[in-house]
Amino acid sequence: MKTDLLKYMQTNQNIMKQLITLIFVLGSYLGGIAQEEVNWKSDLEFLKTTIDTEYPFLYKKISREDFNKRYNELYAQVESMEDYEAVCGIMELVSSFEYGHTSVGLRGTDFELRQLPVNLMEFKDGIFIEGISEEYKEDAGARVLKIAGEDVMDVYRQVYPYFPAENSQFFKAYGMNFLVYTELLAKEGLIPDPEAGVTLTLEKNGKSYERTLKPMEKGKRPPTDYGYTKNEAGWISARDQGFTPNYLKHLDRIYYSEFLNDNNAMYVRQSQIQDDSLVPIPEFYDKVFEEIREKHIDKLVIDVRLNGGGNNYKNKAVIKDIIAHPEIDRVGHLFVILGDRTFSACQNLVNELDNYTNAIFIGEPTGENINFYGDNNKVVLPESEIPVYLSFAWWQDKPQWENQQWLPPHIAVQLSFEDYLENRDPVLDAALNFRDDDFILDPMDHLTALFMKGDVETLKSEAFRLSRDDRYVFFDFENRFAEVAERLLSSGQVNEAMFVGQLNTELYPEAAVSWAGLAKALKQSGREQEAREAAEKAMQLCGDSCGIRQELASLLSSLEE
């Protein structure tokens, strides 16, 4: 009886094992079939129709014609693509609008991307492994020289179009790990498939070497706070944890303040435009200014380098409190630290601080355009069920002629990787040790005043000095001069426009926009041969992807008639 029972149980166990195996194989097969049956053309048609009918205003940085060309190329190839390639193609298409709020969301879908077990960050001296899985802890802090045998900056340029970057700062803040998303590397032909290991060429302690890493599971990401690796869940940060600089203190709080007695300064870090659970924004800033009054504090430093936005209706309280305290709202007493993560509603905040206060901005440019499309709607592609977020709200804090790719700092200060490792903060130091002996708050205002006085020699020497000064490295002199020349032309001041155009070519002889501006001024003055030569020079410098190429082609065509 026992023998029969034992045989019965063994037989049933074998049957159950076979059933489980069959179900697993069948499930895998059906899963593969389901993915193969995604009708990517249908998704593309839906996306294109939705954009054209409901979001045509997004054709701002890219023309409808250029977008259609990219769409048609993808549409023609998508049926022969692997699923991950189709997904990457859609990411690239949506990113061509170049608005950070307009993007493809893959988290929680069947198409999440794989990442190598590293957290990359860019500093002024290169791209480094800021954090890494502890199994590779000896590589923490290494500089990345190559990825899959390609120079890291070449890989940067290859994957950049897949990210919805408003500018290079936004990519630096939020997109650096695109360099180690293996679907993107495979799409670019750098590795054979997304599951393949990737060899990195690294440099540490003066020696270069190679390390091959396998990608993590789909969708798995490093544990981070505002992009910085947390020492938890098997991850290691390269930064010395023995001390914490102000900008990384109390990251569990949205904002905090600290009186810096040695400098008689109040430091505030605000990393979201949201109310903290402990105290709302208006009450927090009321307390900050109450302490400033009680202690007769001389400087206020507001650090928004980590601030990716929130609810911009909450900016009003900050602006009002500053304006209500003229002892702080003075040049040299109010400083705002900007950074690559300064984005969205925080871009609105710094725009308003620029408009209505005497703040001096220090650090790096923001990750957002000055005026931008924000606030998005979620649109789900019917076949793949991938969500696409399309912006609908235009935020404009400044007139259109003051729009730029970012808000630049008045004083440029960048962190090196060694600064980060050793917890130094040269940005805060620059604010605390500010001296206004030769400081010029607005270089263009300064140069314009010299221009209006007719002091040509001083204007030229100052233009060369300022454009070579590291403090103004992010100030877009070449485009600002081009805009001035354009305005002078439109008001009939042709000779003045030619002077500005000529000066711009002397300052930036390798910039297409400089020669294009001069060519237009020369044409309007009747000097067509010189105009043609300047336009040809601009076209030569422009390259295939230059934003003014079409305009230059029209200009050259008109000069040949």
C-alpha positions as CSV (number, residue, x, y, z in Angstrom):
1,M,0.0,0.0,0.0
2,K,2.8,2.4,0.9
3,T,4.6,1.4,-2.3
4,D,1.6,2.2,-4.4
5,L,1.0,5.5,-2.6
6,L,4.6,6.4,-3.1
7,K,4.5,5.6,-6.9
8,Y,1.3,7.6,-7.2
9,M,2.8,10.7,-5.5
10,Q,6.0,10.4,-7.7
11,T,3.9,10.1,-10.8
12,N,1.9,13.2,-9.9
13,Q,5.0,15.1,-9.1
14,N,6.4,14.3,-12.5
15,I,3.2,15.4,-14.2
16,M,3.2,18.6,-12.2
17,K,6.8,19.3,-13.2
18,Q,6.0,18.7,-16.8
19,L,2.9,21.0,-16.6
20,I,4.9,23.8,-15.0
21,T,7.7,23.5,-17.6
22,L,5.0,23.5,-20.4
23,I,3.3,26.6,-18.9
24,F,6.7,28.4,-18.6
25,V,7.7,27.6,-22.2
26,L,4.2,28.5,-23.5
27,G,4.2,31.8,-21.5
28,S,7.6,32.7,-22.8
29,Y,6.5,31.9,-26.3
30,L,3.3,33.8,-26.1
31,G,5.1,36.7,-24.5
32,G,7.5,36.8,-27.4
33,I,4.6,36.6,-29.9
34,A,2.8,39.4,-28.1
35,Q,5.9,41.7,-28.4
36,E,6.4,40.7,-32.0
37,E,2.8,41.6,-32.7
38,V,3.2,45.2,-31.5
39,N,2.1,47.3,-34.4
40,W,4.6,50.1,-34.3
41,K,3.3,51.7,-37.4
42,S,-0.1,52.1,-35.8
43,D,1.5,53.7,-32.7
44,L,3.5,56.1,-34.9
45,E,0.4,57.1,-36.8
46,F,-1.5,57.7,-33.6
47,L,1.4,59.8,-32.2
48,K,1.8,61.9,-35.3
49,T,-2.0,62.5,-35.6
50,T,-2.2,63.5,-31.9
51,I,0.7,65.9,-32.2
52,D,-0.6,67.5,-35.5
53,T,-4.1,68.0,-34.2
54,E,-3.7,68.8,-30.5
55,Y,-0.1,69.9,-30.0
56,P,1.0,71.7,-33.3
57,F,2.5,74.5,-31.2
58,L,5.4,72.1,-30.3
59,Y,6.8,72.7,-33.8
60,K,8.9,75.5,-32.4
61,K,12.5,74.4,-32.3
62,I,12.0,71.9,-35.0
63,S,10.0,72.7,-38.1
64,R,7.1,70.5,-39.1
65,E,9.0,69.7,-42.3
66,D,12.0,68.4,-40.4
67,F,9.9,66.5,-38.0
68,N,8.0,64.8,-40.8
69,K,11.2,63.8,-42.5
70,R,12.4,62.1,-39.3
71,Y,9.0,60.5,-38.8
72,N,8.9,59.2,-42.4
73,E,12.3,57.6,-42.0
74,L,11.4,55.8,-38.8
75,Y,8.0,54.8,-40.2
76,A,9.7,53.2,-43.3
77,Q,12.1,51.2,-41.1
78,V,10.1,50.3,-38.0
79,E,8.7,47.0,-39.2
80,S,12.2,45.6,-39.7
81,M,13.3,46.8,-36.2
82,E,13.6,44.9,-33.0
83,D,11.2,46.2,-30.4
84,Y,13.9,48.0,-28.4
85,E,15.1,49.7,-31.6
86,A,11.5,50.9,-32.3
87,V,11.2,52.2,-28.8
88,C,14.6,54.1,-29.2
89,G,13.3,55.5,-32.5
90,I,10.2,56.9,-30.8
91,M,12.3,58.3,-28.0
92,E,14.5,60.1,-30.5
93,L,11.5,61.4,-32.4
94,V,9.8,62.9,-29.4
95,S,13.1,64.3,-28.1
96,S,13.5,66.3,-31.3
97,F,11.1,68.9,-29.9
98,E,13.8,69.7,-27.3
99,Y,11.5,70.3,-24.3
100,G,12.3,68.5,-21.1
101,H,8.6,68.1,-20.2
102,T,7.9,66.4,-23.6
103,S,9.2,62.9,-23.3
104,V,8.6,59.1,-23.5
105,G,8.0,57.4,-20.2
106,L,9.2,53.7,-20.0
107,R,9.1,53.0,-16.3
108,G,6.6,50.3,-15.5
109,T,6.2,49.2,-19.1
110,D,7.4,46.1,-20.9
111,F,10.1,48.2,-22.6
112,E,12.2,49.6,-19.7
113,L,15.8,50.1,-20.5
114,R,18.8,48.3,-19.0
115,Q,21.6,50.2,-17.3
116,L,25.1,49.3,-16.4
117,P,25.6,49.2,-12.6
118,V,27.1,52.7,-12.5
119,N,25.9,56.2,-11.9
120,L,27.7,58.7,-14.1
121,M,28.2,62.4,-13.5
122,E,29.9,65.1,-15.6
123,F,32.2,67.6,-13.9
124,K,34.3,70.3,-15.4
125,D,37.2,67.9,-15.9
126,G,35.4,65.0,-17.4
127,I,32.8,62.2,-16.9
128,F,33.2,60.1,-13.8
129,I,31.7,57.1,-12.0
130,E,30.1,58.9,-9.1
131,G,28.5,55.8,-7.8
132,I,28.7,52.1,-8.5
133,S,27.4,48.7,-7.4
134,E,29.6,47.5,-4.5
135,E,30.9,44.4,-6.4
136,Y,32.9,46.9,-8.5
137,K,33.7,49.3,-5.6
138,E,37.3,49.6,-6.7
139,D,36.1,51.5,-9.8
140,A,34.2,54.2,-7.8
141,G,35.6,57.6,-8.7
142,A,37.2,56.4,-12.0
143,R,37.1,58.7,-15.0
144,V,35.4,57.2,-18.0
145,L,37.6,57.5,-21.1
146,K,35.8,55.1,-23.5
147,I,32.6,53.1,-23.7
148,A,32.7,49.9,-25.9
149,G,35.9,51.1,-27.5
150,E,34.6,54.6,-28.5
151,D,35.7,57.9,-27.0
152,V,33.2,58.8,-24.2
153,M,32.4,62.1,-25.8
154,D,31.6,60.4,-29.2
155,V,29.2,58.1,-27.3
156,Y,27.8,61.3,-25.6
157,R,27.0,62.8,-29.0
158,Q,25.5,59.6,-30.2
159,V,23.0,59.1,-27.4
160,Y,22.2,62.8,-26.8
161,P,19.4,62.9,-29.4
162,Y,17.4,60.2,-27.5
163,F,17.1,62.4,-24.5
164,P,14.6,65.3,-24.4
165,A,17.3,67.9,-23.7
166,E,16.4,71.6,-23.6
167,N,20.2,72.3,-23.5
168,S,23.4,70.5,-22.6
169,Q,23.0,71.3,-19.0
170,F,19.7,69.4,-18.8
171,F,21.4,66.4,-20.3
172,K,24.3,66.8,-17.8
173,A,21.9,66.8,-14.9
174,Y,19.3,64.1,-15.9
175,G,20.7,62.3,-18.9
176,M,24.3,61.2,-18.3
177,N,23.2,57.6,-17.6
178,F,21.9,57.4,-21.2
179,L,25.6,56.7,-22.0
180,V,25.2,53.3,-20.2
181,Y,21.7,52.3,-21.2
182,T,22.5,49.2,-23.3
183,E,19.5,49.4,-25.6
184,L,20.8,52.8,-26.8
185,L,24.3,51.4,-27.2
186,A,23.0,48.5,-29.2
187,K,20.8,50.8,-31.3
188,E,23.9,52.8,-32.1
189,G,25.8,49.6,-33.1
190,L,28.3,49.9,-30.2
191,I,27.4,46.5,-28.7
192,P,25.6,43.5,-30.4
193,D,22.5,43.4,-28.2
194,P,21.1,45.0,-25.0
195,E,22.1,42.1,-22.8
196,A,25.7,42.1,-23.8
197,G,28.5,43.1,-21.5
198,V,30.1,46.5,-22.1
199,T,33.8,47.3,-21.7
200,L,34.6,50.6,-20.2
201,T,38.1,52.2,-20.4
202,L,38.7,53.9,-17.1
203,E,41.3,56.0,-15.5
204,K,42.1,56.1,-11.7
205,N,45.1,57.1,-9.7
206,G,46.9,58.0,-12.9
207,K,46.5,54.5,-14.5
208,S,44.1,53.5,-17.3
209,Y,42.5,50.1,-17.5
210,E,39.5,48.2,-18.8
211,R,36.4,46.9,-17.0
212,T,33.6,44.9,-18.5
213,L,30.2,45.3,-16.9
214,K,27.0,43.4,-17.4
215,P,23.7,45.4,-17.5
216,M,21.3,45.2,-14.5
217,E,17.8,43.9,-14.8
218,K,15.4,45.9,-16.9
219,G,14.4,49.1,-15.2
220,K,16.7,48.7,-12.2
221,R,18.4,52.0,-11.2
222,P,21.0,53.2,-8.7
223,P,19.5,54.6,-5.4
224,T,20.0,58.4,-5.6
225,D,19.0,61.6,-4.0
226,Y,18.9,64.5,-6.5
227,G,21.1,62.4,-8.8
228,Y,23.7,61.6,-6.1
229,T,24.3,58.0,-5.1
230,K,23.2,56.9,-1.7
231,N,25.3,54.4,0.2
232,E,22.6,51.8,0.5
233,A,21.2,48.7,-1.2
234,G,24.6,47.5,-2.3
235,W,25.8,50.8,-3.8
236,I,28.9,52.9,-3.1
237,S,29.3,56.6,-3.5
238,A,32.8,57.9,-4.6
239,R,32.4,60.9,-2.3
240,D,34.1,61.0,1.1
241,Q,31.3,60.5,3.6
242,G,33.2,61.9,6.5
243,F,31.8,65.4,5.9
244,T,28.8,66.8,4.0
245,P,28.8,70.1,2.2
246,N,25.9,72.5,2.6
247,Y,24.2,71.7,-0.7
248,L,24.0,68.0,0.2
249,K,22.9,68.4,3.8
250,H,19.5,67.3,5.0
251,L,18.3,66.1,1.6
252,D,15.3,64.5,3.4
253,R,14.0,68.1,3.7
254,I,13.0,70.1,0.7
255,Y,14.6,73.2,2.2
256,Y,16.8,74.2,5.1
257,S,18.7,77.2,6.4
258,E,22.0,77.7,8.2
259,F,23.7,80.8,9.6
260,L,27.3,80.9,8.5
261,N,28.8,82.9,11.4
262,D,32.3,83.3,9.9
263,N,30.8,85.1,6.9
264,N,27.8,86.7,8.6
265,A,25.7,85.1,5.9
266,M,22.5,83.1,5.8
267,Y,22.6,80.0,3.6
268,V,19.3,78.5,2.2
269,R,19.1,75.3,0.2
270,Q,15.7,74.9,-1.6
271,S,15.6,71.8,-3.8
272,Q,11.9,71.8,-4.8
273,I,9.1,74.3,-5.4
274,Q,6.9,72.5,-3.0
275,D,5.9,72.9,0.7
276,D,7.9,70.8,3.1
277,S,5.8,68.8,5.5
278,L,7.4,70.6,8.5
279,V,6.8,74.1,7.3
280,P,5.3,75.7,4.2
281,I,7.4,78.0,2.0
282,P,6.0,81.4,3.2
283,E,6.5,80.5,6.8
284,F,10.0,79.2,6.2
285,Y,11.2,82.4,4.4
286,D,9.5,84.5,7.1
287,K,11.6,82.8,9.7
288,V,14.8,83.1,7.5
289,F,14.3,86.9,7.3
290,E,13.4,87.2,11.0
291,E,16.8,85.6,11.8
292,I,18.5,87.9,9.3
293,R,17.0,90.9,11.1
294,E,17.8,89.7,14.6
295,K,21.4,88.8,13.9
296,H,22.0,91.7,11.4
297,I,23.1,89.3,8.8
298,D,24.8,90.9,5.8
299,K,24.3,88.3,3.0
300,L,21.7,85.8,1.9
301,V,22.7,82.9,-0.4
302,I,19.8,80.9,-1.9
303,D,21.0,77.6,-3.4
304,V,18.7,76.1,-6.1
305,R,21.3,74.1,-8.0
306,L,19.4,70.8,-7.2
307,N,15.9,72.3,-7.7
308,G,14.0,70.5,-10.5
309,G,10.8,72.5,-10.0
310,G,7.3,71.8,-8.6
311,N,4.5,74.4,-8.3
312,N,5.5,77.8,-9.6
313,Y,2.6,79.5,-7.9
314,K,4.6,79.0,-4.7
315,N,7.4,81.3,-5.9
316,K,5.5,84.5,-5.0
317,A,6.2,84.3,-1.3
318,V,10.0,84.1,-1.9
319,I,10.0,87.1,-4.3
320,K,7.8,89.2,-1.9
321,D,10.0,88.5,1.1
322,I,13.2,89.5,-0.7
323,I,11.7,92.7,-2.1
324,A,10.4,93.6,1.4
325,H,14.0,93.5,2.7
326,P,16.0,96.2,0.8
327,E,19.0,95.6,3.2
328,I,19.4,92.2,1.5
329,D,18.1,93.0,-1.9
330,R,21.2,94.8,-3.0
331,V,24.0,94.0,-5.4
332,G,26.6,92.0,-3.4
333,H,24.3,91.0,-0.6
334,L,21.9,88.6,-2.4
335,F,23.2,85.6,-4.2
336,V,21.5,82.7,-6.0
337,I,23.4,79.5,-6.8
338,L,22.3,78.0,-10.1
339,G,23.1,74.5,-11.5
340,D,22.3,72.0,-14.2
341,R,19.3,70.6,-12.2
342,T,17.7,74.0,-12.0
343,F,14.6,73.3,-14.1
344,S,10.8,73.8,-14.6
345,A,9.1,75.8,-11.9
346,C,12.5,76.7,-10.5
347,Q,13.4,78.2,-13.9
348,N,10.4,80.5,-13.3
349,L,11.7,81.3,-9.8
350,V,15.2,82.4,-11.1
351,N,13.6,84.3,-14.0
352,E,11.5,86.3,-11.5
353,L,14.5,86.8,-9.2
354,D,16.4,88.1,-12.3
355,N,13.4,90.4,-13.2
356,Y,12.6,91.8,-9.8
357,T,15.6,91.6,-7.5
358,N,19.3,92.5,-7.4
359,A,20.4,88.9,-7.1
360,I,23.8,87.9,-8.4
361,F,23.7,84.4,-10.0
362,I,26.7,82.2,-9.4
363,G,27.5,78.6,-10.6
364,E,26.4,77.0,-13.8
365,P,23.6,77.7,-16.3
366,T,20.1,76.3,-15.7
367,G,18.9,73.1,-17.3
368,E,15.8,74.9,-18.8
369,N,15.2,77.5,-21.5
370,I,14.3,80.9,-20.1
371,N,10.8,80.6,-21.7
372,F,9.6,77.1,-22.2
373,Y,6.8,74.6,-22.7
374,G,6.0,72.9,-19.4
375,D,3.0,71.0,-17.9
376,N,2.3,68.0,-20.0
377,N,-0.5,65.6,-20.7
378,K,-0.1,61.8,-20.7
379,V,-0.9,60.2,-24.1
380,V,-0.7,56.4,-24.2
381,L,0.3,54.7,-27.5
382,P,-2.5,52.2,-28.2
383,E,-0.4,49.2,-29.3
384,S,2.6,49.2,-27.1
385,E,0.9,51.1,-24.2
386,I,3.9,53.3,-23.9
387,P,3.1,56.7,-22.3
388,V,4.2,59.8,-24.1
389,Y,4.1,63.1,-22.2
390,L,3.3,66.1,-24.4
391,S,3.7,69.7,-23.1
392,F,0.9,72.1,-23.5
393,A,1.6,75.2,-21.3
394,W,3.9,78.0,-22.5
395,W,5.7,79.7,-19.7
396,Q,7.1,83.1,-20.5
397,D,8.7,85.3,-17.8
398,K,10.7,87.4,-20.2
399,P,10.1,89.0,-23.6
400,Q,10.9,86.8,-26.6
401,W,14.0,88.7,-27.5
402,E,15.5,87.9,-24.1
403,N,14.8,84.2,-24.4
404,Q,18.0,82.0,-24.3
405,Q,18.8,78.3,-24.1
406,W,19.4,78.8,-20.3
407,L,19.8,81.5,-17.7
408,P,23.5,81.9,-17.4
409,P,25.2,82.9,-14.1
410,H,26.7,86.3,-13.7
411,I,29.8,84.5,-12.3
412,A,30.6,81.1,-13.6
413,V,32.0,78.6,-11.1
414,Q,32.1,74.8,-11.9
415,L,32.9,71.9,-9.6
416,S,35.8,69.6,-10.4
417,F,35.5,65.9,-9.6
418,E,38.1,66.4,-6.9
419,D,36.0,69.2,-5.4
420,Y,33.1,66.8,-5.2
421,L,35.2,63.9,-3.8
422,E,36.7,66.1,-1.0
423,N,33.4,67.9,-0.2
424,R,34.7,71.4,-1.3
425,D,32.2,73.9,-2.7
426,P,33.9,76.6,-4.7
427,V,30.4,77.9,-5.8
428,L,29.4,78.8,-2.3
429,D,32.9,80.1,-1.6
430,A,32.6,82.5,-4.6
431,A,29.3,83.9,-3.1
432,L,30.7,84.3,0.4
433,N,34.0,85.9,-0.8
434,F,32.5,88.1,-3.5
435,R,34.2,91.4,-4.2
436,D,32.7,93.9,-6.6
437,D,35.9,95.7,-7.6
438,D,35.7,94.9,-11.3
439,F,32.4,93.0,-11.4
440,I,30.0,93.8,-14.3
441,L,26.5,92.5,-13.6
442,D,25.3,92.7,-17.2
443,P,28.1,92.6,-19.8
444,M,25.7,93.6,-22.7
445,D,24.4,96.6,-20.8
446,H,28.0,97.6,-20.2
447,L,29.0,97.2,-23.8
448,T,25.8,98.9,-25.0
449,A,26.6,102.0,-22.9
450,L,30.0,102.2,-24.5
451,F,28.4,101.8,-28.0
452,M,25.9,104.6,-27.3
453,K,28.7,106.9,-26.2
454,G,30.6,106.2,-29.4
455,D,33.6,104.9,-27.5
456,V,34.6,102.4,-30.1
457,E,38.1,101.5,-28.9
458,T,37.0,100.9,-25.3
459,L,34.1,98.9,-26.6
460,K,36.3,96.6,-28.6
461,S,38.9,96.1,-25.8
462,E,36.1,95.4,-23.3
463,A,34.3,93.0,-25.6
464,F,37.6,91.0,-26.0
465,R,38.3,91.1,-22.3
466,L,34.9,90.0,-21.2
467,S,34.5,87.3,-23.8
468,R,37.8,85.7,-22.6
469,D,37.0,86.1,-18.9
470,D,36.3,82.7,-17.2
471,R,33.6,84.3,-15.0
472,Y,31.5,84.8,-18.2
473,V,32.2,81.5,-19.9
474,F,28.5,80.7,-20.1
475,F,27.5,84.1,-21.4
476,D,26.4,83.7,-25.0
477,F,28.2,86.8,-26.4
478,E,28.2,85.6,-30.1
479,N,24.5,85.1,-30.3
480,R,23.8,88.2,-28.2
481,F,25.9,90.3,-30.6
482,A,24.1,88.7,-33.6
483,E,20.8,89.6,-32.0
484,V,21.9,93.2,-31.6
485,A,23.1,93.4,-35.2
486,E,19.7,92.0,-36.3
487,R,17.8,94.6,-34.3
488,L,20.0,97.4,-35.7
489,L,19.3,96.2,-39.3
490,S,15.6,96.1,-38.7
491,S,15.6,99.7,-37.5
492,G,17.6,100.8,-40.5
493,Q,21.0,101.4,-38.8
494,V,23.0,99.5,-41.4
495,N,26.4,100.9,-40.6
496,E,26.0,100.2,-36.9
497,A,24.9,96.7,-37.7
498,M,28.0,96.2,-39.9
499,F,30.2,97.4,-37.1
500,V,28.6,94.9,-34.6
501,G,28.7,92.1,-37.2
502,Q,32.4,92.7,-38.0
503,L,33.3,92.8,-34.2
504,N,31.5,89.5,-33.7
505,T,33.5,87.8,-36.5
506,E,36.7,89.1,-34.8
507,L,35.6,87.8,-31.4
508,Y,34.3,84.5,-32.8
509,P,35.9,83.8,-36.2
510,E,34.8,80.1,-36.2
511,A,31.1,80.8,-35.4
512,A,28.6,80.6,-38.3
513,V,26.2,83.0,-36.7
514,S,28.8,85.7,-36.6
515,W,29.5,85.5,-40.3
516,A,25.8,85.2,-41.1
517,G,25.0,88.4,-39.2
518,L,27.8,90.2,-41.1
519,A,26.6,88.9,-44.4
520,K,23.1,90.2,-43.9
521,A,24.4,93.7,-42.9
522,L,26.7,93.8,-46.0
523,K,23.9,92.8,-48.3
524,Q,21.6,95.5,-47.0
525,S,24.4,98.1,-47.4
526,G,24.7,97.0,-51.1
527,R,28.1,95.3,-50.8
528,E,26.9,92.1,-52.3
529,Q,30.3,90.5,-53.2
530,E,31.5,90.8,-49.6
531,A,28.1,89.7,-48.4
532,R,28.4,86.5,-50.6
533,E,31.9,85.8,-49.2
534,A,30.7,86.2,-45.6
535,A,27.6,84.0,-46.3
536,E,29.8,81.3,-47.9
537,K,32.1,81.4,-44.9
538,A,29.1,81.0,-42.6
539,M,27.8,78.0,-44.7
540,Q,31.2,76.4,-44.5
541,L,31.3,76.7,-40.7
542,C,27.7,75.7,-40.4
543,G,27.8,72.0,-41.0
544,D,24.9,69.7,-41.9
545,S,23.0,70.1,-38.6
546,C,23.4,73.8,-38.2
547,G,20.2,75.6,-37.1
548,I,20.7,78.5,-39.6
549,R,21.6,76.4,-42.6
550,Q,18.2,77.0,-44.4
551,E,18.4,80.7,-43.7
552,L,21.9,80.9,-45.1
553,A,20.9,78.9,-48.2
554,S,18.1,81.5,-48.9
555,L,20.5,84.3,-48.3
556,L,23.0,82.9,-50.8
557,S,20.3,82.2,-53.3
558,S,19.1,85.9,-53.1
559,L,22.7,87.1,-53.6
560,E,23.1,85.0,-56.8
561,E,20.0,86.4,-58.4
